[in-house]
């Protein structure tokens, strides 16, 4: 492995200043742009992705923002930014027991933060100036952790368009109802032969798909049918996911990322022809898994790999974000309250250390083959065993090498890498996992 300083000298020749306008114009022709972050709790990462997203929407016709979040939660935001009719009216009144406030499960700070709030308000204000619904940018969730909320959403939808089918949905989904508060327990029960709800869940989806034309041509528009369909897909995939997680972490990871890419494809199909999508997810999802130890050792696939394979590499841009040190919003364990933690300086055998050695506080490395110098490409290929840091919603500094670093061929993993040498924690709307419902109309869809 070469000296980080020597590698950094080559990197300096390919550095671009962090300009969220003209530089990112070169990514405007890709139908799909993946924006990764090195942590789920860094303000600069959220702010940078927000500015890139705004520019792509404003100047390059992007009309989809798809994020690593649950579909039902994100749909409340979509109703808000596109001013779609629906449950938001009840929530804004500070309503009753049936109301659902988005992003209230752990980790709340991942989306309930001021950086995301600023983007959402910008999207709503811009959409309000547009008359053509096709040009309005929507906000969508790709993840599959909302099994209980998605079951309820499917039943609520069918109750409106086909009450008899709603009754049947209650019966079929009843098998899963004992487990919606703790879906992982369903996976364990399935492993022990005590529960198997797959048949009813799959049949429910088939029935919904079979009546697509009837339902989508009803008084309820195509967006409502699309949402009902997506929630039914989510329940099916979540049922499989929670069973798989007890057999193989690689299988469960692959099921999750496959679900997210399938969801993205359905969103693109539902929006007008020529639609373009920005995806927000962690670097571990957005970078191509084939060029990290996720793929080479653990045989996992991810969003970046699947998008390149399904849409064509020439149609997908993968961008990541990284930092050397600073602070981050994270928890020590799952379901614990958020803390502002110090991020340890990056390791000398990491890509982050190479970036730090440039001495430049913030920049963009454009790593595409036609943008990178031959000398740097050769140097990066020789450095393909360097480590990359991954911090999610859990941060364990004491075991950082084992918990948060993985080998990565950065130039093949990403098309560009956005660097902030020192960063600050994201600005959360709450630090404690909240127990109360929202009641302030002015803060919808984010409570303070």
N, C-alpha and C positions, 0 to 999 in steps of 0.2 A: 504494500500500500504506500502510495507516494505521500510526500509531506503535504499536510493540509494547506500550508502557506503557498507551496508551489502550485497546487491545484487552484487555489483561490486567485492566483495571478492570472491564470487562464480564464477563470470565470469572469474576472473584471472586464475582459474584452467583449463579453456577451451580456453585460448588465444594462438594463434599461431603467430609467427613473420610474418611480411609481406614479404613473399618470393614469387616471381612471377614465380618460377620454380617448385620445388618439391611439395610444398603444393597443388598447383592447379592440380597436376597430378591426384588427387583423383576425379576430376570432368571430366577427359578426356574420360570416357566411356559413359557419357550421350550424346545422340544424339542431345539434345538441351540444351544450357546453356544461361540463361538470366542474363545479367549484368546490374543492375540498378544503377542509380546515385541519390543522395539526392538533387542535384541541376543540372540545365542545364548550369552552368557556373563556375565549380570548376576544376582547373588544375589537382589536385591529382586524382580526379575521372576519368577523361579522360585518364590520364597517366596510372593509375592502370588497367583500362579496356583494354587499348592498350597492355600492357605487358602480361596480362592474355590471350588476344586474340592471340597474337603472339605465345605464348607457346602452346596453344591448336592447332593452325595451324601447327606449326613446329613439334610437338611431338605426336599429337593425331589425325591427319588427318582431322581436321575441314577445310571445304572449302567454307563456307558461312558466311559472316558478314552482318547481316541484322539490319538496324538502324531505329530509329524513325525519318524518313525523307521521303520526297516525292519521288516516284518512278522515275520520269523523271530526277530529279537532281542526284539521286544516280546512275542512269544508266550512266551518263557521267563519274562518278568515276569508275564504273565497266568497261567501255570501256578502261579507262586509265590503270587500274591495271591488266586487263587480255589482254590488247592490242587487243581488238576487233575492227573491222572496224566500221566506223560510223561517226556521227557528230563531234566528237572530232577534226578531221582534220581541219574542217572549223574554229573551235574556236581557235585552236592553231595558226592559221594565223592572229588572231586578227580581224576576218572578219566583215561581214556586218550586216544588220538589222535582218536577220533571225537567227543569232547566239543566242545561249542561254548559259548563264553562270550560273553554278549551285549554289544553296543555296544563291540566292540574295534577296529573300523575308525575311521579319522579321520572326525570329530572326537570322540574318546572323552569329553571333558569335557561334551559337550552333554547326555548322559544319565547318564554315570557321575560324578555329583556328589552331595554330601550333601543338597542340597535335594530332588532327585528321590528319593534313597534314603529320606528321611523320609516322603515321600508314599506310596511303595510299601509301607513297613512299616505305615503307618497303614491303608492299604487292606487289607492282609493281616489285620491285627488286627481290623478291623471286620468283614470278611467272615467271620472265624472265629466271630463271635457270631451269625451268621444261619443259619437252617435252610433257607430257600427259595433255591435257586440263582438264581432270577430276580432276586432283590434284591441279589445279590453284584455288586459293581462290577468290571468287567474292564478290562484294560490292552491296548491294541491299537496296532499300527504302521500308518501310512498310506503310507509312502514306497515307492519302487521301485528302490532301489540294490542290492538283495540278490539279484541274478540267480543267482549261483552257489549261495548258501545255499537259495534257493527251489527251484531244480532238485533239489537233494539232498533237500529236504523232500518234494517231490511223489513222488520215487522211493521214499523211505523209507515214505511213507504207503501207496503202492500195493503195495509189497512185503508189507505186513501184510494188506491187504484183498483184493488181487488180484495175485498174483505174476506172472501172465502180462502184465498191464497194466504192472507195474513194469519188466519186461523191455523192453516196447515203449517205455516212457518213456525208458529209457536209450538206445535206438536213436534216437528222435526228438530228444532233447535233446543227443545226441552232437555234432550240428552246432555247438552253442554251446560245448561243453566247452573248445576251444582258447582261448576268449576270456574265460572266467569270472574270471580273475585281473586282466584289464584290459579290461572291456567296451567302453570307448571305442575300443579298437583294432578291435573288431567293427564299430562304426559306420563307421570309416574303410575297413575291408576291404569292407564292403557298398557304400560310395560308389564304390569302385574296381571293383566287379563281381566281387570275389573270394570273397564269402560271402553267402548269403541263407538264413536259417534260419526264415523266417516261416511257411512252409507247415506244417512239422512241429510248431512251437510252437502254432499255432492249432488244429491237429487234436488235439493232446494235450488242450487245454482243452475242445474239443468232446466228446471221449470222456468226460472226467471229468464234464462236465455231464450228458451223456446217461445216465450210470449213477448219477445223484444218489440216487434212491430206494434202489437196491440197496446203495450204499455207506453211506449215512447210516443205514440200518436194520440194518446189520451190528452185530456186538458193539462196534465202535468207535462212539462216540456222535456226535451231530451236530456238536459242536465240532470233532472231528477231521476230519470231512469238510469242514466249512466252511474249516478251515485249509488243507487240501489244495487245495481249490478256489481259495482266495485266492492261494496260492503259484503256482498255474497261471496265474491272471490276471496276477499280477505278472511272471512270465517273459514272457508275451505282451506286456505293456505296456512292459517294460524293453527287449525286443528292438526295439520300435518307437521308443522313446525314444532309444536309442543311435544309431539310424540318423538320426533327425530332428535330433539336435544338430549334425550336420555340414551341414545345410541351412538351419536357421533357429533362432535362440535363442528367438524367440517361440513357434515350434511346439513345441520341446522343453519349454519352461516350461509351456505349455498342456497338453501331454500328461501331464506330471508332476502338475499340480494336478488335472486331470480324473481321473487315476488315484486320487488321494487322496480325492476326493469320491465316486467310484464305490465305493471301498473302504469309506468311511463308510456309504454306503447299504446295502451288503451286511452290514455289522456290525449296523446297526439292524434289518435284516430278519431276521437270524439270532437276535437277542435277542428276548425276549418283547414282545408288543404293548404300546405305551405307553412303551417304553424311551426314555431321553434321554441325549444325548451332550455331553461337554465335549471340545473339540479344542484341543490345544496346538500352535502353530506360530508362525512368525515373523510380525511385523506385515505383511510383504510378501505373505504367504499369507492371513492372516485378514482384513485390511481389504479392502473392495470395490475391485478393480482399476480399475473404471470411473471412479473418482474420484481416480486418481493417474495419473502419466505412464506407468505400466505399461500402462494401457488406452488412454489418450488418444493416446499417441505410439507405443508399441511394439506395441499391439494384442494384448497378453497378457491372459489371464483367470486367475483364481486361485480359491482355496477360498472366500473370502468372497463373491465375485460368484456363483460356481456354486451355493453353498448358498442364497443369496437367490433365485436363479432357480429352482432345483429344489424347494426346500422351501417357498418363499414367504417374503417378507421378514418377515412377521409371526411367522414360526416360527424365526427365526434372530437371535441377538444377536452382534454383533461388538465385541470389546473389545480395545484395544491398550494397550501400556505404553511409557513414554518417560522419558528422563533428560536432564539438562543436562550433567553432568560426573561424574567419578569414575574408577573402574577397571573393566576388562573382561577376561575370559579369552578369548583369541583367538590366531590364528596370523597371521603375515605372508603366508604362502603355503600352498597346499594341501599336506597331508601333513607340514607342519613341526610341531615340538613347540609346545605351548601356551605362551603367555607372559601375564603379567599386565601389561596396557598401560594407560597413562593415556588417558582419553577426553577429547578436546579440548572446551572449552566450546562450546555450540551457537552456530550462526550467528545474527546479528540478523534475518535474513530467514526464520527457521524458526519452526515451531510450538513447538518446544522452547524457543526464546528467549521467546516469549509466556508460556509456562507458568512459566519461570524468573522473569519479571518480576512475577508475582503475589506473590513473596516467601514463598510457603507451601511448606514442605519436601516434603509429600506430600499428595495429594488425588485425588479422582475427579471428572472432568467427565462428567456424564450428558448426552449429546448427542442423545438421542432427541427427535423433534419435539414430543412432548407434555410434555417435561421441560425444554426450553430456552426462555429468554425470547425474545420476538420481536426485541428489540434485539440480543441476542447472535447470533441466527440470521442477521440481516441483516448484522452485522459479519463473521461468518465467511464468508458468501457473497462478500462483497467482498474477502476475504483468501484466496480459493481458490487463488491461485497461490503461496502460501507453501510453503516446503520442509519436508520431514520427513526425519529421519535414519534410515537403515537400516544396522545393523551385523550381519553374519552371523557365521560362524565365521572369516572373514578380516577383518582391520581394517588399513587403510592410512591412517594419519593424515596422511601427507604429501600425499596426493591426495584428501583427505576430501570436498571439494565434488563432485568428479567421481565418486568411488567410492561414496559413501555417502549422498548427498542426492538426493531426488526430489520433484517438485511433488505436492501432495496437498490435496484438499478434505476437511479432517479431519472436518467434521460429517457429511458423506455417507459417508465411508470407514468410520467407526466409530459404534457406538451409545454407546460410553463410552470414555474415555481415562484411564488410571491413571498418575499422575505421581509420580516420585521425583526430587527435584532433584539429589541427589548419591548415587551408588550405588557398590557394591563388586562385585568380580569374584565369580562363582560359585565355590563351594568344591569343586574337583575331587578325585576320588579318585586320579587320577594326573596328573602334568604332562607326562610323557614318553610318547610312543606306546608302549604296553607290548608286550613280546614273549613274555611267559610266560602260562601258563594259571592259572586260579584253583584254590586248593586248600583254602581255609578255609571250612568249612561255615557258620560263624557270619556270614560276610559275604555269603552268597548272597542275591540274585543279583548283588551288586556286590563285586568284589575290591578290596582296598586296595593 
